[in-house]
Amino acid sequence: MKRPTKNPLVLAWRFLTRLNLTVWIMVSMVVGILLGWLQPDFAKELKPISNIFLYMIKCLIVPLIFATLAVGIAGHGDDMKQIGRLAIKSLVYFEVVTTLALVVGLIMVNLLKPGVGVTLPADADTSATQDLANYTFSWQNELEHIVPQSFFEAAANNEVLQIVFCSIMFAVAMMKTPGKSKVTMIDWLESLSDIMFKVTELVMNFAPVGIGCSIAYTIGQSGIGVLVDLGKLMGTLYLSLIIFMLLVFVPIILILRVPIPDLLRAIAQPALIAFSTSSSEAALPRAMKNMEAYGVPHKIIAFVMPTGYSFNLDGTTLYLAIASVFCAQVGGIDMPFSTQIIMMLTLMLTSKGVAAVPRASLVILSGAVKSFNLPEASIALILGIDALMDMGRTTVNLIGNCIATVVVAKWEREFRVDAGHALEISEVQSLELGEEDKIEKH
């Protein structure tokens, strides 16, 4: 029998290899923050590595959404009523929760007044806001945007809403197709979905490196000084996001009576990915896999989560409420509460379905600033810390969509409650270490 080694290097290596991916991501975030703070010039050079990780994740989005959503809908058989019911319940929930997010944001920005006392520089550079201001909202354009001119164009641009539309059309056509063709295609799409999740597991091995570089670049680019200058705005946003989760998400979870510790474990890793990369897309594959392990049926995840990426952006809507009133406060404009309500209704309408637009929240904010005659230079101020605020609102967007899948699953009475939740989620989060455990046993 081989004696256990006492070599400290070997023991340290074994300890490190047994850490799960979530711990590694947290470590990489701390290292990234320190690197961005202490070596900002070097940290700025790490952006390509961060981009490579994001590109690797984003290239999975189209086949993953298409396969899972098409199979999820076609798996209902010929029950179109069930699909319609699923869509209505999802949209009703999305609208209620995003409205609550706007209300929380509006109350907090009026209580804390983060824009009061902030002075606009006389030579403020507003050139960065010009492209944003050129965006004009119209229902005709947004309606047309749902339907792509080409599936491949939508896939190339990662237009989630357009991919969802194509997936639904394809799934309905599959349901109407009798015989072997339908069965063969469903089997093929299920295989594609399984393979794409395996590819996701491979890509996630690179997550700590990509995430560490991403957060290092963000801190190195923005600098610590910007946190001091506009710290009150950032503090208002993050405090509001926390209060929103406590007042809205926590009661929802308690009402649902689902296993809370397992839910937190299921959401933790995707939330860390979303926070550190400021990308909901980067966290989507892992979020889908974890929520299925948690007990939400595959077909509900496949429909609710991609749709929520356009219609259930809780963090973004809360941010818009705060940022728009902040712009008025910076300009010294005493905006009546009735006008704020009208502006919130405008934001609620214009923010739907534009998540695929680059810097979508700034685009919508710029439109509101222009419509209500607020100072454009205030957006130039926000641009300085937008990347840091984006981390918080993206995380809440992701958490909101994970919870939405549970809500709809419980509403449909299809949530699976079994004793294997914790084990399944643990296995999902440590798939990257699967072979190490086997080696240790031998």
For each residue, the residues with C-beta under 8 A, 3 or more apart:
1:
2:
3:
4:
5: 10 11
6: 11
7: 10 11
8: 11 12
9: 12 13
10: 5 7 13 14
11: 5 6 7 8 14 15
12: 8 9 15 16
13: 9 10 16 17
14: 10 11 17 18 440
15: 11 12 18 19
16: 12 13 19
17: 13 14 433 436
18: 14 15 433 436
19: 15 16 23 24
20: 23 24 426 429 430 432 433
21: 24 25 204 207 208 269 429 430 432
22: 25 26 268 269 272 429
23: 19 20 26 27
24: 19 20 21 27 28 207 208
25: 21 22 28 29 207 208 211 269 272 273 276
26: 22 23 29 30 272
27: 23 24 30 31 208
28: 24 25 31 32 207 208 209 211 212 215 276
29: 25 26 32 33 211 212 215 272 275 276
30: 26 27 33 34
31: 27 28 34 35 212 216
32: 28 29 35 36 43 211 212 213 214 215 216 219 276
33: 29 30 36 37 215 216 219
34: 30 31 37 38
35: 31 32 38 39 42 43 46 212 216 219 220
36: 32 33 39 40 43 215 216 217 218 219 220 221
37: 33 34 40 219 220 224
38: 34 35
39: 35 36 42 43 220
40: 36 37 43 44 219 220 221 223
41: 44 45 220
42: 35 39 45 46 220
43: 32 35 36 39 40 46 216 217 219 220 221
44: 40 41 47 217 220 221
45: 41 42 48
46: 35 42 43 49 50 213 216 217 220
47: 44 50 51 213 217
48: 45 51 52
49: 46 52 53 209 210 213
50: 46 47 53 54 210 211 213 214 217 277
51: 47 48 54 55
52: 48 49 55 56 210
53: 49 50 56 57 203 206 207 209 210 211 213 214 277 282
54: 50 51 57 58 210 214 277 279 281 282
55: 51 52 58 59
56: 52 53 59 60 203 206 210
57: 53 54 60 61 200 203 279 281 282 284 285
58: 54 55 61 158 279 281 282
59: 55 56 62
60: 56 57 63 64 196 199 200 203 285
61: 57 58 64 65 158 160 163 281 284 285
62: 59 65 66 155 158 163
63: 60 66 67 192 196
64: 60 61 67 68 193 196 197 200 284 285 288
65: 61 62 68 69 160 163 164 167 284 302 306
66: 62 63 69 70 163 166 167 170 189
67: 63 64 70 71 189 190 192 193 196
68: 64 65 71 72 193 288 298 301 302
69: 65 66 72 73 164 167 168 171 302 303 306
70: 66 67 73 74 167 170 171 174 189
71: 67 68 74 75 171 186 189 190 193 298 299 302
72: 68 69 75 76 171 298 299 300 301 302 303
73: 69 70 76 83 167 168 171 172 175 299 302 303
74: 70 71 171 174 175 182 186
75: 71 72 186 298 299
76: 72 73 79 82 83 175 299
77: 175
78: 175
79: 76 82 83
80: 83 84 172 175
81: 84 85
82: 76 79 85 86
83: 73 76 79 80 86 87 303
84: 80 81 87 88
85: 81 82 88 89 412
86: 82 83 89 90 300 303 304 408 412
87: 83 84 90 91 303 307
88: 84 85 91 92
89: 85 86 92 93 408 411 412
90: 86 87 93 94 303 304 307 308 311 404 408
91: 87 88 94 95 307 311
92: 88 89 95 96
93: 89 90 96 97 312 404 407 408 411
94: 90 91 97 98 307 308 311 312 404
95: 91 92 98 99 311
96: 92 93 99 100
97: 93 94 100 101 248 312 314 400 404
98: 94 95 101 102 311 312 313 314 317 348 351
99: 95 96 102 103 348
100: 96 97 103 104 244 247 248
101: 97 98 104 105 244 248 314 315 317 318 321
102: 98 99 105 106 317 318 320 321 344 347 348
103: 99 100 106 107
104: 100 101 107 108 240 243 244 247 248 318 321
105: 101 102 108 109 240 244 317 318 319 320 321 322
106: 102 103 109 110 321 325 340 341 344
107: 103 104 110 111
108: 104 105 111 112 236 239 240 243 322
109: 105 106 112 113 114 236 240 321 322 325 326 329
110: 106 107 113 325 337 340
111: 107 108
112: 108 109 232 235 236 239
113: 109 110 116 329
114: 109 118 232 233 235 236 322 326 329
115: 118 233 325 326 327 328 329 330 378
116: 113 329
117:
118: 114 115 230 232 233 329 330 381
119:
120: 124 330 331 375 377 378 381
121: 124 377
122:
123:
124: 120 121 377 380 381
125: 128 380
126: 129 130 376 377 379 380
127: 130
128: 125 131 132 380 383
129: 126 132 133 366 376 379 380 383
130: 126 127 133 134
131: 128 134 135
132: 128 129 135 359 362 363 365 366 379
133: 129 130 366 367 369 370 376
134: 130 131
135: 131 132 357 363 366 367
136: 367
137: 141 142 349 350 364 367
138: 141 142
139: 142 143
140: 143 144
141: 137 138 144 145
142: 137 138 139 145 146 352 353 354
143: 139 140 146
144: 140 141 147
145: 141 142 161 162 353 354
146: 142 143 161 162 165 353
147: 144 162 165
148: 151 153 154 159 162 165 166
149: 153
150: 153 154
151: 148 154 155 163 166
152: 155 156
153: 148 149 150 156 157 159
154: 148 150 151 157 159 162 163 166
155: 62 151 152 158 159 163
156: 152 153
157: 153 154 356
158: 58 61 62 155 163 281 356
159: 148 153 154 155 162 163 356
160: 61 65 163 164 281 306 309 310 355 356
161: 145 146 164 165 309 310 353 355 356
162: 145 146 147 148 154 159 165 166 356
163: 61 62 65 66 151 154 155 158 159 160 166 167 306
164: 65 69 160 161 167 168 306 307 310
165: 146 147 148 161 162 168 169
166: 66 148 151 154 162 163 169 170
167: 65 66 69 70 73 163 164 170 171
168: 69 73 164 165 171 172
169: 165 166 172 173
170: 66 70 166 167 173 174
171: 69 70 71 72 73 74 167 168 174 175
172: 73 80 168 169 175 176
173: 169 170 176 177
174: 70 74 170 171 177 182 185 186
175: 73 74 76 77 78 80 171 172 182
176: 172 173
177: 173 174 181 182 185
178: 181 182
179: 182 183
180: 183 184
181: 177 178 184 185
182: 74 174 175 177 178 179 185 186
183: 179 180 186 187
184: 180 181 187 188
185: 174 177 181 182 188 189
186: 71 74 75 174 182 183 189 190
187: 183 184 190 191
188: 184 185 191 192
189: 66 67 70 71 185 186 192 193
190: 67 71 186 187 193 194
191: 187 188 194 195
192: 63 67 188 189 195 196
193: 64 67 68 71 189 190 196 197
194: 190 191 197 198
195: 191 192 198 199
196: 60 63 64 67 192 193 199 200 285
197: 64 193 194 200 201 285 288 289
198: 194 195 201 202
199: 60 195 196 202 203
200: 57 60 64 196 197 203 204 285 286 289
201: 197 198 204 205 431 432
202: 198 199 205
203: 53 56 57 60 199 200 206 207
204: 21 200 201 207 286 431 432
205: 201 202 432
206: 53 56 203 209 210
207: 21 24 25 28 53 203 204 210 211 273
208: 21 24 25 27 28 211 212
209: 28 49 53 206 212 213
210: 49 50 52 53 54 56 206 207 213 214 277
211: 25 28 29 32 50 53 207 208 214 215 272 273 276 277
212: 28 29 31 32 35 208 209 215 216 276
213: 32 46 47 49 50 53 209 210 216 217
214: 32 50 53 54 210 211 217 218 276 277 278
215: 28 29 32 33 36 211 212 218 219 276
216: 31 32 33 35 36 43 46 212 213 219 220
217: 36 43 44 46 47 50 213 214 220 221
218: 36 214 215 221 222 278 387 388 391
219: 32 33 35 36 37 40 43 215 216 222 223 224
220: 35 36 37 39 40 41 42 43 44 46 216 217 223
221: 36 40 43 44 217 218 387
222: 218 219 226 227 384 385 387 388
223: 40 219 220 226
224: 37 219 227 228
225: 228 229
226: 222 223 229 230 384 385 388
227: 222 224 230 231 234 385 388
228: 224 225 231
229: 225 226 384
230: 118 226 227 233 234 381 382 384 385
231: 227 228 234 235
232: 112 114 118 235 236
233: 114 115 118 230 236 237 322 323 326 382 385 389
234: 227 230 231 237 238 385 388 389
235: 112 114 231 232 238 239
236: 108 109 112 114 232 233 239 240 322 326
237: 233 234 240 241 318 319 322 389 392 393
238: 234 235 241 242 392
239: 108 112 235 236 242 243
240: 104 105 108 109 236 237 243 244 318 322
241: 237 238 244 245 315 318 392 393 395 396
242: 238 239 245 246
243: 104 108 239 240 246 247
244: 100 101 104 105 240 241 247 248 249 314 318 396
245: 241 242 248 249 250 396 399
246: 242 243 249 250
247: 100 104 243 244 250 251
248: 97 100 101 104 244 245 251 252 314
249: 244 245 246 252 253 399 400 403
250: 245 246 247 253 254
251: 247 248 254 255
252: 248 249 255 256 403 407
253: 249 250 256 258 260 263 403 406
254: 250 251 257
255: 251 252
256: 252 253 406 407 410
257: 254
258: 253 263 295 406 410 415 417
259: 262 263 417 421 422
260: 253 263 264
261: 264 265 422
262: 259 265 266 294 421 422 425
263: 253 258 259 260 266 267 294 406
264: 260 261 267 268
265: 261 262 268 422 425 426 429
266: 262 263 290 291 293 294 402 425
267: 263 264 270 271 287 290 398 399 402 403
268: 22 264 265 271 272
269: 21 22 25 272 273 286 290 429
270: 267 273 274 283 284 286 287 290 398 402
271: 267 268 274 275 283 395 398 399
272: 22 25 26 29 211 268 269 275 276
273: 25 207 211 269 270 276 277 279 282 283 286
274: 270 271 277 278 279 280 282 283 394 395 397 398
275: 29 271 272 278 391 392 394 395
276: 25 28 29 32 211 212 214 215 272 273 391
277: 50 53 54 210 211 214 273 274 282 283
278: 214 218 274 275 387 390 391 394
279: 54 57 58 273 274 282 283 394
280: 274 283 284 309 355 394 397 398 401
281: 54 57 58 61 158 160 284 309
282: 53 54 57 58 273 274 277 279
283: 270 271 273 274 277 279 280 286 287 398
284: 57 61 64 65 270 280 281 287 288 305 306 309
285: 57 60 61 64 196 197 200 288 289
286: 200 204 269 270 273 283 289 290
287: 267 270 283 284 290 291 305 398 401 402
288: 64 68 197 284 285 291 292 301 302 305
289: 197 200 285 286 292 293 428
290: 266 267 269 270 286 287 293 294 402 425 428 429
291: 266 287 288 294 296 301 305 402 405 406
292: 288 289 296 297 298 301
293: 266 289 290 421 424 425 427 428
294: 262 263 266 290 291 406 421 424 425
295: 258 409 415 416 417 418 421
296: 291 292 300 301 405 406 409 415 416
297: 292 300 301 409 414 415 416
298: 68 71 72 75 292 301 302
299: 71 72 73 75 76 302 303
300: 72 86 296 297 303 304 405 408 409 412 414
301: 68 72 288 291 292 296 297 298 304 305 405
302: 65 68 69 71 72 73 288 298 299 305 306
303: 69 72 73 83 86 87 90 299 300 306 307
304: 86 90 300 301 307 308 401 404 405 408
305: 284 287 288 291 301 302 308 309 401 402 404 405
306: 65 69 160 163 164 284 302 303 309
307: 87 90 91 94 164 303 304 310 311 312
308: 90 94 304 305 311 312 313 400 401 404
309: 160 161 280 281 284 305 306 312 313 355 397 401
310: 160 161 164 307 313 352 353 354 355 356
311: 90 91 94 95 98 307 308 352 353
312: 93 94 97 98 307 308 309 397 400 401 404
313: 98 308 309 310 316 317 351 355 393 397 400
314: 97 98 101 244 248 317 318 396 397 399 400
315: 101 241 318 319 392 393 394 395 396 397 400
316: 313 319 320 351 355 360 361 393 397
317: 98 101 102 105 313 314 320 321 347 348 351
318: 101 102 104 105 237 240 241 244 314 315 321 322 393 396
319: 105 237 315 316 322 323 361 389 393
320: 102 105 316 317 323 324 347 351 361 364 365 368
321: 101 102 104 105 106 109 317 318 324 325 344 347
322: 105 108 109 114 233 236 237 240 318 319 325 326
323: 233 319 320 326 327 361 365 382
324: 320 321 327 328 343 347 365 368 369 372 374
325: 106 109 110 115 321 322 328 329 335 340 343
326: 109 114 115 233 236 322 323 329 330 378 382
327: 115 323 324 330 331 365 369 374 375 378 379 382
328: 115 324 325 331 333 335 372 374
329: 109 113 114 115 116 118 325 326 332 333
330: 115 118 120 326 327 375 378 381
331: 120 327 328 374 375 378
332: 329
333: 328 329 374
334:
335: 325 328 339 340 343 372
336: 339 340
337: 110 340 341
338: 341 342
339: 335 336 342 343 372
340: 106 110 325 335 336 337 343 344
341: 106 337 338 344 345
342: 338 339 345 346
343: 324 325 335 339 340 346 347 368 372
344: 102 106 321 340 341 347 348
345: 341 342 348 349
346: 342 343 349 350 368 371
347: 102 317 320 321 324 343 344 350 351 364 368
348: 98 99 102 317 344 345 351 352
349: 137 345 346 352
350: 137 346 347 354 364 367 368
351: 98 313 316 317 320 347 348 354 360 361 364
352: 142 310 311 348 349
353: 142 145 146 161 310 311
354: 142 145 310 350 351 357 360 363 364
355: 160 161 280 309 310 313 316 360
356: 157 158 159 160 161 162 310 360
357: 135 354 360 363
358: 363
359: 132 362 363 386
360: 316 351 354 355 356 357 363 364
361: 316 319 320 323 351 364 365 390 393
362: 132 359 365 366 379 382 383 386
363: 132 135 354 357 358 359 360 366 367
364: 137 320 347 350 351 354 360 361 367 368
365: 132 320 323 324 327 361 362 368 369 379 382
366: 129 132 133 135 362 363 369 370 376 379
367: 133 135 136 137 350 363 364 370 371
368: 320 324 343 346 347 350 364 365 371 372 374
369: 133 324 327 365 366 372 374 375 376 378 379
370: 133 366 367 373 376
371: 346 367 368
372: 324 328 335 339 343 368 369
373: 370
374: 324 327 328 331 333 368 369 378
375: 120 327 330 331 369 378
376: 126 129 133 366 369 370 379 380
377: 120 121 124 126 380 381
378: 115 120 326 327 330 331 369 374 375 381 382
379: 126 129 132 327 362 365 366 369 376 382 383
380: 124 125 126 128 129 376 377 383 384
381: 118 120 124 230 330 377 378 384
382: 230 233 323 326 327 362 365 378 379 385 386 389
383: 128 129 362 379 380 386
384: 222 226 229 230 380 381
385: 222 226 227 230 233 234 382 388 389
386: 359 362 382 383 389 390
387: 218 221 222 278 390 391
388: 218 222 226 227 234 385 391 392
389: 233 234 237 319 382 385 386 392 393
390: 278 361 386 387 393 394
391: 218 275 276 278 387 388 394 395
392: 237 238 241 275 315 388 389 395 396
393: 237 241 313 315 316 318 319 361 389 390 396 397
394: 274 275 278 279 280 315 390 391 397 398
395: 241 271 274 275 315 391 392 398 399
396: 241 244 245 314 315 318 392 393 399 400
397: 274 280 309 312 313 314 315 316 393 394 400 401
398: 267 270 271 274 280 283 287 394 395 401 402
399: 245 249 267 271 314 395 396 402 403
400: 97 249 308 312 313 314 315 396 397 403 404
401: 280 287 304 305 308 309 312 397 398 404 405
402: 266 267 270 287 290 291 305 398 399 405 406
403: 249 252 253 267 399 400 406 407
404: 90 93 94 97 304 305 308 312 400 401 407 408
405: 291 296 300 301 304 305 401 402 408 409
406: 253 256 258 263 291 294 296 402 403 409 410 415
407: 93 252 256 403 404 410 411
408: 86 89 90 93 300 304 404 405 411 412
409: 295 296 297 300 405 406 412 414 415
410: 256 258 406 407 413 415
411: 89 93 407 408
412: 85 86 89 300 408 409
413: 410
414: 297 300 409
415: 258 295 296 297 406 409 410
416: 295 296 297
417: 258 259 295
418: 295 421
419:
420: 423 424
421: 259 262 293 294 295 418 424 425
422: 259 261 262 265 425 426
423: 420 426 427
424: 293 294 420 421 427 428
425: 262 265 266 290 293 294 421 422 428 429
426: 20 265 422 423 429 430
427: 293 423 424 430 431
428: 289 290 293 424 425 431
429: 20 21 22 265 269 290 425 426
430: 20 21 426 427 433 434
431: 201 204 427 428 434
432: 20 21 201 204 205
433: 17 18 20 430 436 437
434: 430 431 437 438
435: 438 439
436: 17 18 433 439 440
437: 433 434 440 441
438: 434 435 441 442
439: 435 436 442
440: 14 436 437
441: 437 438
442: 438 439
